[in-house]
Amino acid sequence: MTATILTITSGKGGVGKTTATANLGVALASMGNSVVCIDADIGLRNLDVVMGLENRIVYDLVDVIEGRCKLRQAMIKDKRIENLYLIPAAQTRDKTAVSPQDMVKLADDLRPNYDWVLIDSPAGIERGFRNALAPADKVIIVTNPEVSSVRDADRIIGLIEAEEKGPGMLVINRLKPEMVKRGDMLGTEDVLDVLAVELVGVVPDDEAVIVASNQGSPVVLNNRSIAGKAFENIARRLSGEIVPFTELDAGDNLLSKLSRLVRSGGD
Amino acid sequence: MENKPVIKGLKDGLLIQLPDGEWEAVQSGLLDILDTQAAFFRGADVTLDLQSFELGVIALSELRELFLEHDITLHAVQTDHKPTTFAAADLGIKVIHSDDNLKEPDFESELPGDPAVLLRRTVRSGQTIHHPGHIVVLGDINPGAEIIAGGNIVVWGRVRGTVHAGAMGDENAVVCALDLSPTQLRIADKIAISPERKGRPRPEMAVLRDQQLVAEIWKSDRKII
């Protein structure tokens, strides 16, 4: 077993990195993989809350790195899903407590024993992001179909490419197809136009995500949720399965479809 | 006879090559360039080719101050003179040697033309490209990206970032793009914001006409120059 180290990042805050990490962790584990999720957002930890594991934190990432505990002691085993673990972030420290080299060593220690290591990156482009990126084999960039989010995603992709970890795979989160049809929201194509990286998933906006988050039960466990289904599809694609994108995912603006027809025909 | 410092492009940054002459005159020529072209250098990694000048710690330190006063970081000096190398190392300034092969190859060609750099990729938000000559991009310039050329800028793609042609004062410089929708466009010292796009994009060239920045749509029957 050699784990794939997957870092989930975005640039912009609040676009759905933690939600994506939690749900992809659960989805991949449900498919039979052994998965470790690591919360790299030191000082502003959230992954534990979203996964419903906050009450069971004894040791955290910084404890491991500073040698106060063994790696296994900080790994919280999920009681719902087999072979899913969380290493939470420290809440009382900040990003300077950890270095990129520390993260690379941690990933190397985990690599032989698991199938996937998912790293939830903090927002921003500074130390926290660099810590999360350092050990990555693959990177997922999460963006909302919204201009400032796309701008930040472009910046982060540039930085990822400069670190030779690129180009990364894109998840468009919180798409509202109705708004796209009305021309009030960027569609999938509009986003890909700017970011020009491989699309690995489109997750529609779904109220069930907020409910799930509050309950500490990742939405992928809810089989009536369209967002949950989308995360499941992403996990399948990450595992090498070909899962076609639906029309819902395309979120194409009807007008842009028509104008494309006209453009190719004339002038 | 005063020779001005020569500005060249490097693989990742700019090179200012000092001319021959008396140190006083050369320093004043350098100051001149920094004063007039500060905007062009800002944000770039600047290397100073000291040529045959031998400088000690004090002179080098003064040079570094000079650059800092213009908001430019002296990234490195190029010298083959040992004492100068040690002086630079003492100050923490990077040193490169003339055989480090960083300069652009001098292309020998029978065809007339100017040096240009060609990038075959999309330039992303937060990335900056500086070049004293012309810049050609096969790809897009995303919002938040900056292209700064002493010469012309030609983009076979979309310009949605900031572009500055003729950044060292050439008012005849132009910006061409298949889709010219920059966040901000500058030629020499004139600035313009692009108007709201109507309809689908067409190839355009932005020029300075009578001190005004205008964008002209390419028409097959009109001569470009």
Interface residues (C-beta under 8 A of the other chain):
Chain A: R151 D152 D154 R155 I157 G158 L159 E161 V194 A196 S259 R263
Chain B: T122 R124 S125 G126 Q127 D140 N142 P143 G144 R160 R200
